[in-house]
Amino acid sequence: MNFKYKLIFAAVMAASLSACSNTALNEANNGFDYLNTPALDTWHVPAGAATFSSNEYTIPQGNITGNIGSKVNILPPQQVLPLIQGMQSITDNQGATLKLPQADQVAQLWAAAEQIFTAKKVAFTRQADNSLQTDWMDWGTKDKTGIRYRLSQSITPEGAYLTASVLGLKNDGKVTPLSIVNQDRYSIILLNHVMAQYQANEQKLAAAQAAKLMTNIQIYVGQDRSGLPVIIAQAPYDAVWVRLPGLLNQLGMKVTALNQSQGSITVKYDAPKSAFWTSLGVSPMTLKNQEYQLLVGDLGNRASINITTKAGQPVAKSVLESVSPALSAILTRDNTTK
């Protein structure tokens, strides 16, 4: 199953880690009551008790410096999301860099970055063909951290690169020293946002291409390579996979799980009212109101769709013959309304 736009998992990852980046800088899980803990007293050995000593729990003495309480940065470290196959990431004290396998991917990521900055109404203090510097901006985090970025792109004989670096930070409106930790963190955050936007653009393109391929195709009941009855869609597997979940939902087959690597779609069927079938111009599907699994197969320039019960029992050919015209009709209507 050779699907070019493997984006569902990537989108989930991007959303999850973006959510992590929106955690407050000083949001302690159980507050800061520990700061009021009384100082330790000297241990007094009771009269008549044997003395003992252990260094296992000894607290080191000395002038230990560092932040405590709300000044401690408890956020987990950021990591570059591997959303583009074959990409490499490099981080140093100057920022974070992506090395891309294809030169045109740098231009696509650059366009995605411009989309983000435009949506957030970010002003630029300097801009050129291969680099730009932003004015102060933020990612909407609770700690209200303001950031100024530099983003640059380059194509060399060694590869294609996109580099993000932080020019300055503000906390509570005050410029703060830029540590290596924060340079690393906020540079990666920018690149992850850019890659998430890139993936969203790719997903939209894949859907548009699938819609084009799924126009005026035939859907009928035929046989798979083993001779078993299946629904046949005269379109490439990739296009069918993109469009099928949306079509199923419209037919009352609510998609509850997708497993692209296995080509399986789990649905729970709740039959629409008779008026729906009348408007669609086909007879109702003869499925029972229960859970089913659809198995989508790649037959080269065609795709097969088999339907089994939750127990793995294939439905009868007559059931497939009721589903096939419904799929064809809902596809036609869906194409017409787009």
Beta strands, then each sheet from edge to edge (+ up, - down):
strand 1: 88-92
strand 2: 95-100
strand 3: 124-127
strand 4: 131-134
strand 5: 146-156
strand 6: 159-171
strand 7: 174-176
strand 8: 219-223
strand 9: 229-233
strand 10: 253-259
strand 11: 264-269
strand 12: 291-298
strand 13: 303-309
sheet 1: 1+ 2- 6+ 5- 4+ 3-
sheet 2: 1+ 2- 6+ 7-
sheet 3: 8+ 9- 13+ 12- 11+ 10-
end
